[in-house]
Amino acid sequence: MNFYVRTASTAVTQGVLTGIWVGAGGLSPSRRRLVRAGAVAGLAAAALVGTSITAAKPAAERSPDEGWLDEAADLQEAVLHTDAGLRGNAARQELADARAAADLKIADEPAVDKRKLVATGLAFAISGGAIVGRRFLERRWLARLERKGHPHPYRALGVRMGAISGATALVSGLTQRD
């Protein structure tokens, strides 16, 4: 599937689910649980349908990047098997030596990269700040809607939070393109 279509559909789904989740806050506890469970069940059903559609595509219709890793591993295994068969035990011994050398090389590398550790800590701090900020904004908007006498403050809040969540998911998805 096209990257942009997948990113946009993910953002819309995120926005709609956030809107439903927040909008259900004004319902009675039993109805709120029912609506939220229905939203989760709907998402699960959509994921199952999407998975079955992807699995049903013939191999010729799949994109070139789907399954290339399996094909490469099969090809490498076939080459190693043929090579080992032609050269006998000497090839197997060379292969074992190469694997042992690769294991030693991996073991010699530093266990923790400080840059990655700092980046991970920064990502956690930004995520935590976003959660706290979103919750602050949600409470502020809800209080304002109730103070102004909105007939359905939770629904209005759900629309606002859904729009913010969808926009955030869209920006995040577009910036994480590989």
Secondary structure, 3 states (H helix, E strand, C coil): CCHHHHHHHHHHHHHHHHHHHHHHHHCCHHHHHHHHHHHHHHHHHHHHHHHHHHHHCCCCCCCCCCCHHHHHHHHHHHHHHHHHHHHCHHHHHHHHHHHHHHHHHHHHCCCCCHHHHHHHHHHHHHHHHHHHHHHHHHHHHHHHHHHCCCCCHHHHHHHHHHHHHHHHHHHHHHHCCC
